[in-house]
Amino acid sequence: MSYDLEFISRMLVGNLGYVLLVVSMMMTSMLLLRVFAIASGIVGGAYMWLWLGDPVGTVWECTFAMAAVLQIALAMYRNRPAVLSADEQALQAALMLEFEPRHVRAIRSVGSWQESAHGTELMRQGELPKSLIVLRSGSVSVLVNGQHVGTCGPGSLIGEISFARATTATATVVASGPVRYLALDCDALRRLMKSDSEISDGVNSLCRSALEQRLILMNEARLQTLPAADRLPETKQAVLRFCRRRRAARTGARFALSSAH
Protein backbone atom coordinates (compact mmCIF):
# COMPACT_ATOMS: atom_id res chain seq x y z
CA MET A 1 0.00 0.00 0.00
CA SER A 2 1.36 3.48 -0.88
CA TYR A 3 0.55 6.77 0.78
CA ASP A 4 0.81 10.14 -0.91
CA LEU A 5 2.79 13.01 0.62
CA GLU A 6 -0.29 15.00 1.58
CA PHE A 7 -1.72 12.13 3.62
CA ILE A 8 1.58 11.60 5.44
CA SER A 9 1.86 15.34 6.21
CA ARG A 10 -1.69 15.38 7.50
CA MET A 11 -1.02 12.43 9.79
CA LEU A 12 2.22 13.93 11.12
CA VAL A 13 0.78 17.38 11.82
CA GLY A 14 -2.45 16.01 13.27
CA ASN A 15 -0.63 13.74 15.71
CA LEU A 16 2.07 16.30 16.52
CA GLY A 17 -0.47 18.57 18.19
CA TYR A 18 -1.52 15.81 20.59
CA VAL A 19 2.11 14.73 21.20
CA LEU A 20 3.01 18.29 22.21
CA LEU A 21 -0.02 18.41 24.51
CA VAL A 22 1.02 15.15 26.21
CA VAL A 23 4.61 16.42 26.58
CA SER A 24 3.34 19.63 28.19
CA MET A 25 1.53 17.59 30.84
CA MET A 26 4.84 15.89 31.71
CA MET A 27 6.69 19.13 32.42
CA THR A 28 7.49 19.96 36.05
CA SER A 29 8.20 23.59 35.18
CA MET A 30 5.11 25.75 34.72
CA LEU A 31 6.86 27.83 32.06
CA LEU A 32 7.79 24.79 29.95
CA LEU A 33 4.31 23.36 30.38
CA ARG A 34 2.80 26.52 28.93
CA VAL A 35 5.37 26.76 26.12
CA PHE A 36 4.53 23.23 24.94
CA ALA A 37 0.82 23.99 25.34
CA ILE A 38 1.21 27.04 23.08
CA ALA A 39 3.02 24.93 20.48
CA SER A 40 0.25 22.32 20.68
CA GLY A 41 -2.42 24.97 20.16
CA ILE A 42 -0.63 26.47 17.15
CA VAL A 43 -0.10 23.08 15.48
CA GLY A 44 -3.66 22.04 16.27
CA GLY A 45 -5.05 25.28 14.86
CA ALA A 46 -3.03 24.88 11.67
CA TYR A 47 -4.27 21.30 11.30
CA MET A 48 -7.89 22.32 11.84
CA TRP A 49 -7.69 25.17 9.32
CA LEU A 50 -5.46 23.78 6.56
CA TRP A 51 -6.48 20.13 6.46
CA LEU A 52 -9.94 19.90 8.02
CA GLY A 53 -11.26 23.35 7.11
CA ASP A 54 -12.90 23.53 10.55
CA PRO A 55 -13.24 27.16 11.70
CA VAL A 56 -14.75 26.21 15.05
CA GLY A 57 -11.88 23.87 15.94
CA THR A 58 -9.36 26.47 14.71
CA VAL A 59 -10.83 29.16 16.96
CA TRP A 60 -10.74 26.94 20.03
CA GLU A 61 -7.16 25.76 19.36
CA CYS A 62 -6.03 29.39 18.99
CA THR A 63 -7.94 30.35 22.14
CA PHE A 64 -6.14 27.57 24.02
CA ALA A 65 -2.75 28.87 22.83
CA MET A 66 -3.64 32.48 23.68
CA ALA A 67 -4.70 31.49 27.19
CA ALA A 68 -1.25 29.96 27.76
CA VAL A 69 0.43 33.10 26.38
CA LEU A 70 -1.61 35.27 28.76
CA GLN A 71 -0.64 33.03 31.71
CA ILE A 72 3.06 33.46 30.88
CA ALA A 73 2.64 37.24 30.56
CA LEU A 74 0.77 37.39 33.89
CA ALA A 75 3.48 35.35 35.65
CA MET A 76 6.19 37.65 34.25
CA TYR A 77 4.26 40.71 35.43
CA ARG A 78 3.77 39.30 38.93
CA ASN A 79 7.42 38.33 39.25
CA ARG A 80 8.86 41.52 37.78
CA PRO A 81 11.86 42.85 39.73
CA ALA A 82 10.67 44.72 42.81
CA VAL A 83 12.09 48.08 43.82
CA LEU A 84 12.96 47.39 47.45
CA SER A 85 14.24 49.81 50.05
CA ALA A 86 17.35 49.03 52.10
CA ASP A 87 15.13 47.77 54.95
CA GLU A 88 13.15 45.53 52.63
CA GLN A 89 16.29 44.16 50.98
CA ALA A 90 17.62 43.23 54.43
CA LEU A 91 14.26 41.66 55.26
CA GLN A 92 14.29 39.54 52.10
CA ALA A 93 17.91 38.51 52.63
CA ALA A 94 17.27 37.48 56.24
CA LEU A 95 13.92 35.71 55.97
CA MET A 96 12.42 35.63 52.48
CA LEU A 97 15.02 34.25 50.10
CA GLU A 98 12.57 31.60 48.86
CA PHE A 99 9.72 34.10 48.33
CA GLU A 100 8.94 35.39 44.85
CA PRO A 101 9.05 39.20 44.41
CA ARG A 102 5.26 39.41 44.29
CA HIS A 103 5.06 37.59 47.62
CA VAL A 104 7.52 40.01 49.22
CA ARG A 105 5.48 42.96 47.94
CA ALA A 106 2.25 41.42 49.21
CA ILE A 107 3.67 40.72 52.68
CA ARG A 108 5.23 44.15 53.11
CA SER A 109 1.88 45.72 52.14
CA VAL A 110 0.28 44.47 55.39
CA GLY A 111 3.03 45.90 57.61
CA SER A 112 4.71 49.15 58.55
CA TRP A 113 8.26 50.04 59.59
CA GLN A 114 8.49 51.33 63.16
CA GLU A 115 11.16 52.47 65.62
CA SER A 116 11.17 52.16 69.40
CA ALA A 117 13.45 53.44 72.14
CA HIS A 118 15.25 51.49 74.86
CA GLY A 119 12.86 49.91 77.38
CA THR A 120 9.82 49.92 75.09
CA GLU A 121 7.57 46.88 75.41
CA LEU A 122 6.95 45.45 71.97
CA MET A 123 4.88 42.58 73.31
CA ARG A 124 3.46 41.71 76.72
CA GLN A 125 2.98 38.24 78.14
CA GLY A 126 -0.68 37.27 78.49
CA GLU A 127 -1.94 39.82 75.97
CA LEU A 128 -2.99 39.15 72.37
CA PRO A 129 -0.35 40.64 70.03
CA LYS A 130 -1.61 42.79 67.20
CA SER A 131 1.54 42.39 65.11
CA LEU A 132 4.05 39.79 64.03
CA ILE A 133 7.41 41.54 64.37
CA VAL A 134 10.48 41.21 62.17
CA LEU A 135 13.48 42.85 63.83
CA ARG A 136 15.58 44.93 61.43
CA SER A 137 18.19 46.40 63.81
CA GLY A 138 18.92 46.46 67.51
CA SER A 139 18.15 43.74 70.04
CA VAL A 140 15.33 42.83 72.40
CA SER A 141 15.12 40.93 75.67
CA VAL A 142 12.64 38.08 76.11
CA LEU A 143 11.11 37.76 79.59
CA VAL A 144 8.91 34.95 80.90
CA ASN A 145 7.21 35.69 84.24
CA GLY A 146 9.68 38.52 84.69
CA GLN A 147 12.72 36.29 84.21
CA HIS A 148 15.13 36.93 81.34
CA VAL A 149 15.22 33.84 79.11
CA GLY A 150 16.85 35.08 75.93
CA THR A 151 17.81 37.83 73.52
CA CYS A 152 16.81 38.34 69.88
CA GLY A 153 18.85 40.25 67.32
CA PRO A 154 18.43 41.54 63.77
CA GLY A 155 16.53 39.19 61.45
CA SER A 156 14.56 37.61 64.31
CA LEU A 157 10.86 36.87 64.02
CA ILE A 158 9.00 37.82 67.21
CA GLY A 159 5.53 36.63 68.19
CA GLU A 160 5.46 33.62 65.89
CA ILE A 161 3.97 31.29 68.52
CA SER A 162 1.08 33.61 69.29
CA PHE A 163 0.50 34.25 65.59
CA ALA A 164 0.55 30.58 64.61
CA ARG A 165 -1.78 29.54 67.44
CA ALA A 166 -3.86 32.75 67.60
CA THR A 167 -3.27 32.89 71.38
CA THR A 168 -1.89 35.41 73.87
CA ALA A 169 1.83 36.12 74.00
CA THR A 170 3.92 33.57 75.87
CA ALA A 171 6.59 36.14 76.78
CA THR A 172 7.22 39.85 77.22
CA VAL A 173 9.57 41.43 74.67
CA VAL A 174 11.42 44.62 75.66
CA ALA A 175 13.78 46.69 73.51
CA SER A 176 17.34 46.50 74.85
CA GLY A 177 18.18 49.69 72.99
CA PRO A 178 16.93 51.61 69.94
CA VAL A 179 15.28 49.13 67.58
CA ARG A 180 13.80 49.25 64.10
CA TYR A 181 11.35 46.59 63.00
CA LEU A 182 8.59 45.66 60.57
CA ALA A 183 5.24 45.20 62.31
CA LEU A 184 2.99 42.90 60.25
CA ASP A 185 -0.68 43.26 61.14
CA CYS A 186 -1.77 39.78 62.28
CA ASP A 187 -5.34 39.95 60.98
CA ALA A 188 -4.31 41.34 57.59
CA LEU A 189 -1.53 38.74 57.27
CA ARG A 190 -3.95 35.89 58.04
CA ARG A 191 -6.34 37.16 55.36
CA LEU A 192 -3.45 37.33 52.90
CA MET A 193 -2.42 33.76 53.77
CA LYS A 194 -5.96 32.52 53.16
CA SER A 195 -5.97 34.12 49.72
CA ASP A 196 -2.58 32.75 48.64
CA SER A 197 -1.49 29.22 49.56
CA GLU A 198 2.15 29.89 48.59
CA ILE A 199 2.38 32.82 51.00
CA SER A 200 0.67 30.70 53.66
CA ASP A 201 3.21 27.89 53.27
CA GLY A 202 6.11 30.36 53.32
CA VAL A 203 4.96 32.22 56.44
CA ASN A 204 4.25 28.97 58.29
CA SER A 205 7.73 27.74 57.38
CA LEU A 206 9.23 30.99 58.70
CA CYS A 207 7.37 30.58 61.99
CA ARG A 208 8.61 27.01 62.41
CA SER A 209 12.20 27.99 61.65
CA ALA A 210 12.03 30.93 64.06
CA LEU A 211 10.68 28.70 66.83
CA GLU A 212 13.42 26.13 66.29
CA GLN A 213 16.09 28.83 66.41
CA ARG A 214 14.55 30.32 69.55
CA LEU A 215 14.62 26.95 71.33
CA ILE A 216 18.28 26.43 70.39
CA LEU A 217 19.27 29.86 71.71
CA MET A 218 17.30 29.37 74.95
CA ASN A 219 18.93 25.97 75.54
CA GLU A 220 22.38 27.43 74.93
CA ALA A 221 21.66 30.30 77.33
CA ARG A 222 20.41 27.88 79.97
CA LEU A 223 23.51 25.73 79.54
CA GLN A 224 25.73 28.75 80.14
CA THR A 225 24.04 29.39 83.49
CA LEU A 226 24.89 25.91 84.80
CA PRO A 227 27.95 25.45 87.06
CA ALA A 228 31.07 24.41 85.18
CA ALA A 229 31.10 21.02 86.93
CA ASP A 230 27.62 20.25 85.58
CA ARG A 231 28.60 21.02 81.99
CA LEU A 232 30.10 18.05 80.17
CA PRO A 233 32.73 18.60 77.49
CA GLU A 234 31.45 17.97 74.01
CA THR A 235 33.65 14.90 73.60
CA LYS A 236 32.29 13.33 76.76
CA GLN A 237 28.74 14.06 75.70
CA ALA A 238 29.40 12.42 72.32
CA VAL A 239 30.84 9.33 74.03
CA LEU A 240 27.82 9.06 76.30
CA ARG A 241 25.44 9.33 73.32
CA PHE A 242 27.43 6.64 71.49
CA CYS A 243 27.32 4.33 74.52
CA ARG A 244 23.57 4.80 74.87
CA ARG A 245 23.06 3.89 71.20
CA ARG A 246 25.29 0.81 71.54
CA ARG A 247 23.43 -0.29 74.69
CA ALA A 248 20.07 0.15 72.95
CA ALA A 249 21.33 -1.80 69.93
CA ARG A 250 22.51 -4.70 72.11
CA THR A 251 19.16 -4.79 73.91
CA GLY A 252 17.32 -4.89 70.58
CA ALA A 253 19.58 -7.67 69.31
CA ARG A 254 18.96 -9.79 72.42
CA PHE A 255 15.22 -9.29 72.06
CA ALA A 256 15.35 -10.35 68.40
CA LEU A 257 17.36 -13.50 69.22
CA SER A 258 15.05 -14.47 72.07
CA SER A 259 12.04 -14.01 69.81
CA ALA A 260 13.65 -16.18 67.15
CA HIS A 261 14.24 -19.00 69.65
C-alpha positions in Angstrom: 0.0 0.0 0.0 1.4 3.5 -0.9 0.5 6.8 0.8 0.8 10.1 -0.9 2.8 13.0 0.6 -0.3 15.0 1.6 -1.7 12.1 3.6 1.6 11.6 5.4 1.9 15.3 6.2 -1.7 15.4 7.5 -1.0 12.4 9.8 2.2 13.9 11.1 0.8 17.4 11.8 -2.5 16.0 13.3 -0.6 13.7 15.7 2.1 16.3 16.5 -0.5 18.6 18.2 -1.5 15.8 20.6 2.1 14.7 21.2 3.0 18.3 22.2 0.0 18.4 24.5 1.0 15.2 26.2 4.6 16.4 26.6 3.3 19.6 28.2 1.5 17.6 30.8 4.8 15.9 31.7 6.7 19.1 32.4 7.5 20.0 36.0 8.2 23.6 35.2 5.1 25.8 34.7 6.9 27.8 32.1 7.8 24.8 29.9 4.3 23.4 30.4 2.8 26.5 28.9 5.4 26.8 26.1 4.5 23.2 24.9 0.8 24.0 25.3 1.2 27.0 23.1 3.0 24.9 20.5 0.3 22.3 20.7 -2.4 25.0 20.2 -0.6 26.5 17.2 -0.1 23.1 15.5 -3.7 22.0 16.3 -5.1 25.3 14.9 -3.0 24.9 11.7 -4.3 21.3 11.3 -7.9 22.3 11.8 -7.7 25.2 9.3 -5.5 23.8 6.6 -6.5 20.1 6.5 -9.9 19.9 8.0 -11.3 23.3 7.1 -12.9 23.5 10.5 -13.2 27.2 11.7 -14.8 26.2 15.0 -11.9 23.9 15.9 -9.4 26.5 14.7 -10.8 29.2 17.0 -10.7 26.9 20.0 -7.2 25.8 19.4 -6.0 29.4 19.0 -7.9 30.4 22.1 -6.1 27.6 24.0 -2.8 28.9 22.8 -3.6 32.5 23.7 -4.7 31.5 27.2 -1.3 30.0 27.8 0.4 33.1 26.4 -1.6 35.3 28.8 -0.6 33.0 31.7 3.1 33.5 30.9 2.6 37.2 30.6 0.8 37.4 33.9 3.5 35.4 35.7 6.2 37.6 34.2 4.3 40.7 35.4 3.8 39.3 38.9 7.4 38.3 39.2 8.9 41.5 37.8 11.9 42.9 39.7 10.7 44.7 42.8 12.1 48.1 43.8 13.0 47.4 47.4 14.2 49.8 50.1 17.3 49.0 52.1 15.1 47.8 55.0 13.1 45.5 52.6 16.3 44.2 51.0 17.6 43.2 54.4 14.3 41.7 55.3 14.3 39.5 52.1 17.9 38.5 52.6 17.3 37.5 56.2 13.9 35.7 56.0 12.4 35.6 52.5 15.0 34.3 50.1 12.6 31.6 48.9 9.7 34.1 48.3 8.9 35.4 44.9 9.1 39.2 44.4 5.3 39.4 44.3 5.1 37.6 47.6 7.5 40.0 49.2 5.5 43.0 47.9 2.3 41.4 49.2 3.7 40.7 52.7 5.2 44.1 53.1 1.9 45.7 52.1 0.3 44.5 55.4 3.0 45.9 57.6 4.7 49.2 58.6 8.3 50.0 59.6 8.5 51.3 63.2 11.2 52.5 65.6 11.2 52.2 69.4 13.4 53.4 72.1 15.3 51.5 74.9 12.9 49.9 77.4 9.8 49.9 75.1 7.6 46.9 75.4 7.0 45.4 72.0 4.9 42.6 73.3 3.5 41.7 76.7 3.0 38.2 78.1 -0.7 37.3 78.5 -1.9 39.8 76.0 -3.0 39.1 72.4 -0.4 40.6 70.0 -1.6 42.8 67.2 1.5 42.4 65.1 4.1 39.8 64.0 7.4 41.5 64.4 10.5 41.2 62.2 13.5 42.9 63.8 15.6 44.9 61.4 18.2 46.4 63.8 18.9 46.5 67.5 18.2 43.7 70.0 15.3 42.8 72.4 15.1 40.9 75.7 12.6 38.1 76.1 11.1 37.8 79.6 8.9 35.0 80.9 7.2 35.7 84.2 9.7 38.5 84.7 12.7 36.3 84.2 15.1 36.9 81.3 15.2 33.8 79.1 16.8 35.1 75.9 17.8 37.8 73.5 16.8 38.3 69.9 18.9 40.3 67.3 18.4 41.5 63.8 16.5 39.2 61.5 14.6 37.6 64.3 10.9 36.9 64.0 9.0 37.8 67.2 5.5 36.6 68.2 5.5 33.6 65.9 4.0 31.3 68.5 1.1 33.6 69.3 0.5 34.2 65.6 0.5 30.6 64.6 -1.8 29.5 67.4 -3.9 32.7 67.6 -3.3 32.9 71.4 -1.9 35.4 73.9 1.8 36.1 74.0 3.9 33.6 75.9 6.6 36.1 76.8 7.2 39.8 77.2 9.6 41.4 74.7 11.4 44.6 75.7 13.8 46.7 73.5 17.3 46.5 74.8 18.2 49.7 73.0 16.9 51.6 69.9 15.3 49.1 67.6 13.8 49.3 64.1 11.3 46.6 63.0 8.6 45.7 60.6 5.2 45.2 62.3 3.0 42.9 60.2 -0.7 43.3 61.1 -1.8 39.8 62.3 -5.3 39.9 61.0 -4.3 41.3 57.6 -1.5 38.7 57.3 -4.0 35.9 58.0 -6.3 37.2 55.4 -3.4 37.3 52.9 -2.4 33.8 53.8 -6.0 32.5 53.2 -6.0 34.1 49.7 -2.6 32.7 48.6 -1.5 29.2 49.6 2.2 29.9 48.6 2.4 32.8 51.0 0.7 30.7 53.7 3.2 27.9 53.3 6.1 30.4 53.3 5.0 32.2 56.4 4.2 29.0 58.3 7.7 27.7 57.4 9.2 31.0 58.7 7.4 30.6 62.0 8.6 27.0 62.4 12.2 28.0 61.6 12.0 30.9 64.1 10.7 28.7 66.8 13.4 26.1 66.3 16.1 28.8 66.4 14.5 30.3 69.5 14.6 26.9 71.3 18.3 26.4 70.4 19.3 29.9 71.7 17.3 29.4 75.0 18.9 26.0 75.5 22.4 27.4 74.9 21.7 30.3 77.3 20.4 27.9 80.0 23.5 25.7 79.5 25.7 28.7 80.1 24.0 29.4 83.5 24.9 25.9 84.8 27.9 25.4 87.1 31.1 24.4 85.2 31.1 21.0 86.9 27.6 20.3 85.6 28.6 21.0 82.0 30.1 18.1 80.2 32.7 18.6 77.5 31.4 18.0 74.0 33.6 14.9 73.6 32.3 13.3 76.8 28.7 14.1 75.7 29.4 12.4 72.3 30.8 9.3 74.0 27.8 9.1 76.3 25.4 9.3 73.3 27.4 6.6 71.5 27.3 4.3 74.5 23.6 4.8 74.9 23.1 3.9 71.2 25.3 0.8 71.5 23.4 -0.3 74.7 20.1 0.2 72.9 21.3 -1.8 69.9 22.5 -4.7 72.1 19.2 -4.8 73.9 17.3 -4.9 70.6 19.6 -7.7 69.3 19.0 -9.8 72.4 15.2 -9.3 72.1 15.3 -10.3 68.4 17.4 -13.5 69.2 15.1 -14.5 72.1 12.0 -14.0 69.8 13.6 -16.2 67.1 14.2 -19.0 69.7 
